[in-house]
Amino acid sequence: MRGVSNRYDCATDAIDTANAADPHRVRVRGADRPLALAHGELAAEWVEHLHPEANELLLLAARAHHLRRWELPRSDYPEGRAGYLRWRKDQKARHARDVADILRTCGYSDDEIESVQALIRRDRLAVDAGAQAVEDAACLVFIETQLASMQTRLDHDHLIDVVRKSARKMSAGGIAAVAEIDLAPAERALLDEALG
């Protein structure tokens, strides 16, 4: 990304510091990392890779898309799809709310903050290329960091369904980028079956 500002550095430092407190860990690209920190960094990386022209607001939305996610556990919601969807909606609202304080402190305007919040919530996913970029990045990060562990928790058919539902939310460019992720043969086979 060209033209990174001091306020962008301020915001990314604050987002990363917040996400570094995640007690959940993930091993990704050979290193153990706090889960939310890894998700934020990788999502911003995917957005920049797929959209080299991405502005700093889009990159901030990607970086903050799981801001302090562990503070609202999935276990606080009922089992099943309805509980999951409510949890996911509440998480997006929290991430958007929490990022506003960081961005305001770093000098972003109210309009810029609202833009980042809308991208985090994916308000206009069907028509907003920025929201789609954040969604693609979130799905790619999920595949890279969580697909392997889900193979041990979900039965095969359920996992295939999860991958297909993720793919339905992705753009053609996002789906094509799945081939760039370094995966074990079992995970690659699962993706090939689900996306084939």
C-alpha positions as CSV (number, residue, x, y, z in Angstrom):
1,M,0.0,0.0,0.0
2,R,1.3,3.4,-0.9
3,G,1.1,6.5,1.3
4,V,0.7,4.9,4.8
5,S,0.1,7.7,7.3
6,N,1.3,8.2,10.9
7,R,-2.3,7.7,12.0
8,Y,-2.5,4.4,10.1
9,D,0.6,3.3,12.0
10,C,-1.0,4.5,15.3
11,A,-4.2,2.5,14.5
12,T,-2.5,-0.7,13.4
13,D,-0.2,-0.6,16.5
14,A,-3.3,-0.2,18.8
15,I,-5.3,-2.9,17.0
16,D,-2.3,-5.3,17.1
17,T,-1.7,-4.6,20.8
18,A,-5.3,-5.3,21.6
19,N,-5.4,-8.5,19.6
20,A,-2.0,-9.7,21.1
21,A,-3.9,-10.2,24.4
22,D,-5.9,-13.1,22.9
23,P,-5.3,-16.1,25.1
24,H,-6.1,-18.5,22.2
25,R,-3.1,-19.5,20.1
26,V,-2.8,-20.7,16.5
27,R,0.2,-22.1,14.7
28,V,0.4,-20.5,11.3
29,R,3.3,-20.2,8.8
30,G,5.6,-21.9,11.3
31,A,4.9,-19.7,14.3
32,D,2.6,-19.8,17.3
33,R,0.6,-16.5,17.5
34,P,-2.3,-15.1,19.4
35,L,-5.3,-16.0,17.3
36,A,-6.9,-12.6,16.9
37,L,-3.5,-11.0,16.1
38,A,-2.8,-13.6,13.4
39,H,-6.3,-13.2,12.0
40,G,-6.0,-9.4,11.7
41,E,-2.5,-9.4,10.2
42,L,-3.3,-12.1,7.7
43,A,-6.6,-10.6,6.7
44,A,-4.9,-7.2,6.0
45,E,-2.2,-9.1,4.1
46,W,-4.8,-10.9,1.9
47,V,-6.6,-7.7,1.2
48,E,-3.4,-6.0,0.1
49,H,-2.5,-9.1,-2.0
50,L,-5.8,-9.3,-3.8
51,H,-6.3,-5.5,-4.0
52,P,-2.9,-3.7,-4.2
53,E,-4.8,-0.4,-4.6
54,A,-6.5,-0.9,-1.2
55,N,-6.7,2.3,0.9
56,E,-5.8,2.4,4.6
57,L,-9.5,2.3,5.7
58,L,-10.0,-1.0,3.9
59,L,-6.8,-2.4,5.4
60,L,-7.8,-1.2,8.9
61,A,-11.2,-2.9,8.5
62,A,-9.5,-6.2,7.6
63,R,-7.0,-5.8,10.5
64,A,-9.8,-5.1,13.0
65,H,-12.3,-7.6,11.7
66,H,-11.7,-9.9,14.8
67,L,-10.8,-7.1,17.3
68,R,-10.8,-8.7,20.8
69,R,-13.0,-11.5,19.5
70,W,-12.3,-13.8,22.4
71,E,-14.1,-11.4,24.8
72,L,-17.5,-12.7,23.5
73,P,-17.2,-16.5,23.4
74,R,-19.3,-18.6,21.1
75,S,-20.2,-20.6,24.2
76,D,-22.3,-17.6,25.5
77,Y,-24.8,-18.3,22.7
78,P,-27.2,-21.3,22.1
79,E,-25.9,-24.2,20.0
80,G,-27.0,-24.5,16.4
81,R,-27.1,-22.2,13.4
82,A,-29.4,-19.6,14.9
83,G,-27.1,-19.1,17.9
84,Y,-24.0,-19.0,15.7
85,L,-25.5,-16.4,13.4
86,R,-26.6,-14.2,16.3
87,W,-23.1,-14.5,17.8
88,R,-21.4,-13.6,14.5
89,K,-23.7,-10.6,14.1
90,D,-23.0,-9.4,17.6
91,Q,-19.3,-9.9,17.1
92,K,-19.2,-7.8,14.0
93,A,-21.1,-5.0,15.9
94,R,-18.6,-5.2,18.8
95,H,-15.6,-5.1,16.5
96,A,-17.0,-2.1,14.7
97,R,-17.8,-0.3,18.0
98,D,-14.4,-1.1,19.5
99,V,-12.4,0.1,16.5
100,A,-14.1,3.5,16.6
101,D,-12.3,4.4,19.9
102,I,-8.9,3.4,18.4
103,L,-9.5,5.3,15.2
104,R,-10.7,8.4,16.9
105,T,-7.7,8.4,19.2
106,C,-5.4,8.1,16.1
107,G,-7.0,11.1,14.4
108,Y,-9.5,9.6,11.9
109,S,-12.7,11.6,11.2
110,D,-16.2,10.4,12.0
111,D,-16.9,9.7,8.3
112,E,-13.7,7.6,8.0
113,I,-14.6,5.7,11.2
114,E,-18.1,5.0,9.9
115,S,-16.6,3.7,6.7
116,V,-14.3,1.3,8.5
117,Q,-17.2,0.2,10.8
118,A,-19.4,-0.6,7.7
119,L,-16.7,-2.6,6.2
120,I,-16.2,-4.6,9.4
121,R,-19.9,-5.3,9.6
122,R,-20.0,-6.1,5.8
123,D,-23.1,-3.9,5.6
124,R,-23.4,-3.9,1.9
125,L,-21.7,-7.2,1.0
126,A,-23.6,-7.8,-2.1
127,V,-22.7,-4.5,-3.7
128,D,-19.7,-3.1,-1.9
129,A,-16.3,-4.2,-3.3
130,G,-14.6,-3.2,0.0
131,A,-17.0,-5.3,2.1
132,Q,-16.4,-8.2,-0.3
133,A,-12.6,-7.8,0.1
134,V,-12.9,-8.0,3.9
135,E,-15.2,-11.1,3.6
136,D,-12.8,-12.8,1.2
137,A,-9.9,-12.1,3.5
138,A,-11.8,-13.4,6.5
139,C,-12.7,-16.6,4.7
140,L,-9.1,-17.1,3.4
141,V,-7.7,-16.6,7.0
142,F,-10.3,-19.2,8.3
143,I,-9.1,-21.7,5.7
144,E,-5.4,-21.1,6.5
145,T,-5.7,-21.0,10.3
146,Q,-8.7,-23.1,11.3
147,L,-9.6,-25.7,8.7
148,A,-7.2,-28.3,10.1
149,S,-8.5,-28.0,13.6
150,M,-12.1,-28.2,12.4
151,Q,-11.3,-31.5,10.8
152,T,-10.9,-32.9,14.3
153,R,-14.1,-31.3,15.7
154,L,-16.7,-31.8,12.9
155,D,-17.8,-34.8,11.0
156,H,-16.8,-34.9,7.3
157,D,-20.2,-33.9,5.9
158,H,-20.7,-31.0,8.3
159,L,-17.2,-29.7,7.5
160,I,-17.9,-29.9,3.7
161,D,-21.1,-27.9,4.3
162,V,-19.1,-25.2,6.3
163,V,-16.5,-24.9,3.5
164,R,-19.3,-24.6,0.9
165,K,-21.1,-21.9,2.9
166,S,-17.9,-20.0,3.2
167,A,-17.2,-20.3,-0.5
168,R,-20.7,-18.9,-1.3
169,K,-19.7,-15.7,0.5
170,M,-16.5,-15.3,-1.5
171,S,-15.8,-13.6,-4.8
172,A,-14.3,-15.5,-7.7
173,G,-10.9,-13.9,-6.9
174,G,-11.1,-14.9,-3.3
175,I,-11.9,-18.5,-4.2
176,A,-9.0,-18.6,-6.7
177,A,-6.7,-17.4,-4.0
178,V,-7.4,-20.6,-1.9
179,A,-5.0,-22.4,-4.2
180,E,-2.2,-20.1,-2.9
181,I,-2.6,-21.3,0.7
182,D,-0.1,-23.9,1.9
183,L,-2.2,-26.7,3.2
184,A,-1.7,-30.3,4.2
185,P,-2.9,-33.0,1.7
186,A,-5.9,-33.9,3.8
187,E,-7.1,-30.2,4.0
188,R,-6.4,-29.7,0.3
189,A,-8.4,-32.9,-0.5
190,L,-11.3,-31.6,1.6
191,L,-11.3,-28.3,-0.2
192,D,-11.1,-30.0,-3.6
193,E,-14.2,-32.1,-2.6
194,A,-16.1,-29.1,-1.3
195,L,-15.2,-26.6,-4.0
196,G,-14.9,-29.1,-6.9
